[in-house]
Amino acid sequence: MQKSNRNKYSIFNALSAVLLTLVNGVLGIVVTKMIINTYGSDFNGLNSTANQIVNVLLIVEGGFTLASNVTLFYPLTKKDYTIVNSILALTKKKFESIGWLFLICGIVISIIYTFMINSRLSNELIFSVIIMTIVPAAFNLYYATTYRVLLQTQQKEYVINIITMSTIGLGHLGNILLIICNGPIWLVRAITMLFALINSILIGNYVKKKNKFINLNVSYENINISGTKDVMAQKITGVIYNSLPIVFISMSTTGGTVLASVYAVYNNIFNMIKSILRGIIDAPRLGIGQLLTEEKKENVWFIFAQYEYIVFISIFVTLCTAYILILPFISIYTEGISDATYYDFWIAFLMVLIAVFELIHIPSGHLINMAGKFKIAKNIQIISCVVLLILMMIGGINFGIYGLLWAVLIVSILLAFLEIWYVHAVFFENKINELIRLLVPFLISGFICCYLETNFFVEISGVIEFITTGFILTLINSSVAIFISLIFARKELSYLVKRGRMLLIKK
């Protein structure tokens, strides 16, 4: 793939991912507020828990998507469509089996979980909500994921993002209309399920229409998609890390689905923030994977360092601003809700720290995977997974939701250290000083800015004041980021400005 196309697709992917997050994130927050007001925190907690149960079940996918992406890089670059079709045929067979396994496991877990959850809702409603969450996910694995793999490897994730933004967005609008009309509670999940199914069908049809070379009825006897067992460790750690806290909370006698709703509100907000950032962070990853197949390792470092710099500066501006605004937003968002206490400094504080350490090591994690170093990733994930399980058991039992969050924070720091150290000390060799130069000034300045801005912006009340403060904070933190860059990352900043000018001139 030509460098210009690689850059273009990375920009398309980043912009579409940010747009998807903003449109569906904002609509999701609106729907959540309406659900809590109309149906209560109990149902919102159930809805959120059902989503996380699906994420837990996605362990059965075993990282096969990533392994297929990496296997497709070379033949797609060489336009060897015979090999591409064989890989896709094997991918299709695997995902059909995974889809059935997911559905069967989902039904069994739905039955068991219905009797374990701490909720005042009826067992029939609990079971139906979980099943309606599982069915579209199973269909996506069975039918659409093979086509998603091809789009991802072609660096055309923007297509997936646009289709998803349209279908899931329409689902949110349908739910808003339903709630306004005081529709039945079960129909909220049914509408979401319907548009998720439509999403999978549209993606499959688009790929088949645009890639005439596709033939999934070919032999795949000599094809081997390696690395799936190693990637599986990443899936397990990711699932425990992201999904287990809310599942644990929903079953606890001291929390249940009401406390799960509180956790979910914070989690949804930070997921939206992290998704916006991940739209920027994830967009170049497949391009870097292709670059690793075309260039020598030493030639990749300069591009990777630029990539990390953009990630660090984006995290600094976004999360410093989010730290100041999160609790005022919660106050405005949950005003008038009396069935649960949503304002909690420690949840907000810990989630900001988790987001920082979770995001800073993503470039390193992507490089490890795109280079096919799955065994390295597996070893790091196994260590982190064991530590996470031990800490979550100790923290969850003794300190509840705060213990769970501290466990996730400690492991996010551990993961960041291990992945960043491997990439900068082993893969590229002796680049730790370069990392310190780029990262540490932003970390130190971030803590200072958060402390000073918290004392300056003491009270924020009302939507207009919230929006105005957010705009001011973004300008302040962006200015600070540029000042830091002029001192510690002048080379990276100059190159970024130069690239921006070249893109504008081309347009």
N, C-alpha and C positions, 0 to 999 in steps of 0.2 A: 504494500500500500504506500502511495506517495506521501511525503511528509505533509504537503498542503492539505490532502484529504484527511490525514490523521488529525491535524490541528482543527480542521473544520468540524469533523465529527465530534471531537472532544468538546468544542464550544457548543455545538448543537445539544449534545448530551447533558452538559452542565446547565444550560439555560432551560431546557425542557424539564430537567429534574427539579430545578428551583421553582419553575412555574407550576409543576405538578404538586409540589409540596405546599406552595402558597394557596393554590385554589382549593385542593382537597383538604389541606390542613385547616384553613379558615372555615370552610364549610363543615368539617368534622367537629371543630370546636363549637360552632353554632348549634349543630345537631345534638352534641353532648349536653350543652346547656339546656336545650329544649327537652331532652329526655329526662334529665334530672328534675326539672321543674314540673313536667307532666306525669312521668311514671315513677320518679324517685331515684335516690342514690342506689338503692338495692338492685334495680334493673340495670342501671348503668354499670355497676360493679360486675354483674353477671355478663353483660355484653363484652366488657373489657376482658374478663377472665376467659370467655369463650375464644376470643382472638388469640390469647396467649396459649391456650391449650392447643390450638392449631399450630402455633409456632413450635411448641414442644414436640408435637407429632411429626413436624418436618425433619426431625432427626432421621427418619426413614429415607429421606432423599440422599443422605450420606455424602453430600458434597459432590454428587455426580455432575451437577451443572458446571461447576468450576473445572473439574477434570476434563469434561467434554470441550469447554472453551479452549483450554490449553492445547488439547489434542488437535483442534481444528485450525489453530493459528497457521501452521506451516502450509498445509494443503490449500487453504483459502488464499494465502499470500501468493502461492504458485499457480492458483486457479486450476488445481487438479481436482475437478469435480467428481471424478470417479471415486477417489478416496473420500472426498467430502460426503458423498451420498452413502458410502459404506459406514462412515462414522455416525452420520445422522440416523441411519437405519438401526444401528446398534443402540444409539441413544434412545430412539423411539421405543424399542423393545424393552429396554431397562425401565423407562419411565411409565410404560403401561403397567409393568409389574409393580413399580413403586406406588402408582396411583391406586391400584387395588389393595395393596398392603396398607396404605394410608387410610383408606375408607374403612376397612375391616377393623384396624386398630382404633380408629376414631369412634366407631359404633360401640365397641367394647368399653372404651374409656368414658364415653358419654353416659353409659348406663351406670358404671361404677361411680363416676364423679357426681352424678345427680344425687346420690345418697350420702356423699361426703361433704358437699358444700354447705357452708353456714349461711343460709338465706331464708327469708320469710316467703319467698315466691314458691309457687306450686312445683312439684316434681315434673309435671307434664310440660310446663313452660320452660323450666331449666333444661330438660332433655331436648326439647324441640329447638331452642336457641342454639345449643351446642351443635346439634346435628346440622342445622342450617348454616352454620359456620364451616363445618367440615366438608360438606358436599362440594361447594365450589372450589375449595382448595384441592380436593381429590381429583376433580375434573381438570383443573389446571395442570396438575402433575401428569395425568393420563394423556391429555390431548395437546395442550399448548406449550408445555415446557421445552419440548424438542425444537419448536419453532423459535421460542425465545432464545435458546442457546445459539442458533444461527444468527439472529439479529444482534445479539451481544457480541459475538465474535467478529461480525462485520462492522462493529462499532456504531450500530444504528439503534442504540437504546432509546434514542429520542422518539422513535416510532412507538415503542412500548409505552413510553411516558405520555405521549399525546393521546393514544388510545385509552390508557388507564385514566388519565385526567378527565376525558370525556365521559367514560362509562361510570366510573365511581362518583364523579361529580354529579351526574344525572341521578345516581342512586341517593346521594345526599339531598338533592333537591326534592326527590320523591318522598323522602322521609320527613323533610320540613313540611311539605304539603300535608302528609298523613297526620303529623302531630298537631298541626293547626286545626285539622278537621276532627281531632280527638279519635283517631282510628284505633283499632285493637292493638294491643301491645306486641303481639307476636308478629304482626305485619311489618314492624320496623326491621326485624332481621330478615324477613322474607324478601323485602325490596332490595336490601343489600346483597342477598344471595343471588337474586335474578340478574342484577347488573354485573356482578362478578363473573357469572357464567357467560354473559354476553361478551365481556372483556376477553375471555379466553378464546371464544369463537372468532372474534374479529382479528385477533393477533394471528391465529392459525391461517385464516383466509388471506390476510394481507401477505404473509410470507410466501404462501403457495402461489399467489398471483404475481408477486414481484421477482421470484426466483424460479424461472422456468426450468432450470437445470435439476430441480429437486426430483429425486426418484427414491422413495423409501422402500422399494420392493427389491433391493439388490442384496447380494450376499455380503456378510460382514464377518465371515469366518476368520479372516486373517487380521482383523482389527482388534487392537487392544487399547482400551482407555485406562491408563494406569493412574495411580495416585489416589483412587477413591477411598481406600482404607485409611490413608494418611489424612485426607481432607475430612474424614468422618470425625476426627478428634476436634477439629475446628467447629463443626456443626454442633457437637454435643456441648462444648464450652459456651458457644454463642447462645444456645437455647437456655442453658442453666442461668447464664449471665443476664439475659434479657427478659426471660419469661417466667422463671421459677418464683421470683418474689411475689408477683401478684397472685399466682396460683396458691402459694403458701398462705398468703394473707386471707384469701377468700375461704380457706378451709379452717382457719384458726378460730377458736372460740371467743377470743378477745377482739377479733376484727370482723371477719366475715366479708360479705360482698359490699357492705357499706364502707368499711375502711378500704377495701379494694377500689371502690369508686374514688376515694380521696387520692390514693396512690395513682390511679389511672389518669386523673385530671392533670397532675404534675407530669406524669410520664408522657401523656399525649402532647403537652406543650413542649417538653424537651425533645421528644421525638420529632416534632415539626422543626424545631431549631436545628437539631442534628441532621435531619433529612435535607434541609436547605444546604447546610455545610457539606454533607455527603454528596449532594448533587455536584458540588465543585470538586470535592476530593476524589470521588469515584470516576468521574468522566474520563480522565486520561489513562485509567489503569490498563485497559485493553490495548491502548496505543503503546504504552510502555512495554506490554507483553510482546507486541509485534516488533518494537524497537530492539528488544533483547534478542530476537531471532535474526535481526539484520545487522546490528552494530556490535563492535567489541565493547566489553564491559566498561572500560575506562571512558569510552565515548558516551556512555549512558549516564555517567555520574553527573555531568553538568546539567543535563535535563532534569534528572531526579532532584538535584539540589534546588533548582528553580521551583519544581513541583512542591517540595517541602516548604519553601519560603512562602509561597502563595497560601498553602494550608495553614501555616502558623499565623500569618497576618490575618487571615479570615477568622480563625478561632479567637484570636485576641479581641478583635473589634466586636464580633457577635456575642461572645460569652461575657465580656465585661459589661456590655449593654444589657444583656439578659439578666445578669446578677442583680442589677439595680431595679429592673422592671418586673421581675417575676412575682414578688409578693403584692405589689400594688395591683398587678393584673388579676391575681387570685382574689383579692378583695373586691374588685369591680365585678369580676366574672361570677362569683358565688354570692353576690349580694341577694338577700331574701331567701337563701336556702337554709333550712333549719334542721334537716334530718341528719346532718353530719357537719363536723368542723373541718373546713378545708384550709384555713390559714395556718401554716406551720413553717417556721423559719428553718428548722433543721432539715426537713425534707428538701426545701428549696436549695439550701446551702450545699448539702451533700450531692444533690443531682447536678449542680453546676460543676463541682469538682470532678464528679464521675464523667461528665461530658468532656471536660478538658482532657483528661488522661485517656479517655476512650478514643478521642479523635486524633490526638497528636501522633499515635503510632500507626494509623491506618495506611499512610504512604508506605511505611516499611513492610506492613503486612501484605499489601498489594504486591510489592516487588518480590517478596519471598514466594508468593503464589504464582505470579506471572513468570517467574524464572523456573518454575517447576520444582522448587525446593520443598515439596510437600512433607518430606520426612522431618525436615527442620521445623516446619510449622506444627507438625503433629507433636513433636517433643515439647515444644513451647506450650501448646494447648493442653497436653496431658498434665504437665506441672501445674498450670493455671487452674485446670478443672478440679484437680484434687484439692488444691488450696481453697478454691471457691466453695466446694461442697462442705469441707470441714468448717470454714468460717461462717457459712450460711446456717448450718445446723446449730453452731454455738450461738451466733448472733441472733438468729430468728427465735430460738427457744428462750433465750435469756433477756433479749432487749427488743423483741418484736420488729416492727418496721424499720426502726433506726439501726438495729443490729444487722438486718439484711442489707441496708444501704451501705453501712460501713464495710461489710464483706465485699460487696460489689466494687466499692472504691479501692480497697486494698488490692484486689485482683486486677482492676484496670491499671493501677500503677505498676504491678508486676508484669502484666502483658506488655505495657509500653516499654518498660526497661528491657525485657528480653528481646522483643522484636527489633527495637531501635538499635540495641547493642549489636545484634547479629549483622544487621545490614551495614552499619557504619564502622564496625570493627573487623568483620570477617568478610562479608560479600564484597564490599568496595575497598576494604583494608585501610586502616588508619585515617578514617574520616570523622572520628569522634570530636576532634577540635572544631571541625567545620559545623558539626551539629550543635555544639555548645554555643558557638558564635551566633547561630541563627535562632536557637530555641530559648536559651536561658534568659536573654534580655526581655523577651516577650513574657515569659513566666513571671519574672520578678516585677516587671512593670504592670502586669495584670493584677497582681495582688495589691500593689500600691494604688492603682486607679480605682479598684473596687472599694478599697477602704475610704479613700478620699471622696469618691462620688456618693457613697452611702451616707456620709456625714453632711454632704452638701445638699443632695436631693432627699430631704427628710420625709416630706409628705407629698404624695401624688394622689389626687382624688379626681375622679371624673375622666371620661374617655378623651376629651379634648386635651386636657393637661397630660394624660398618659402618652398620647400620640406626639405632642409637642416635646415632651421630655425625651421620648425615644429618639426623635430626630436630632435633638441637641446632643444627646449622649453619643449617638453614632458619629456625628461630626467631630466631637471631642476625641473619642477613642480612635477614629481614623487618623486624625492629626497626630496623636501620640504615636500611632503605629508608623506613620511616615517619618516622624522625628527619630524613632528608634532605628528605623531602616537606614536613615542617613548616617547614623553613627556606626552601626554594627553590620549592616547588610547593603552597603551602597552599591556593590557590584550587582546583586540580585535585583535591587530596585531599578537601577539603570537599564538592565536588560528587560525587565518587565515593561517599563515605559517605552522602550524601543520597540518591543513586540506589539504593544498597543498602537503605537503610531503606524507601524507597518500594516496592521489590520485595517485601520481607518483609511489609509491611503489606497489599499486594494479595493475597499468598498466604494 
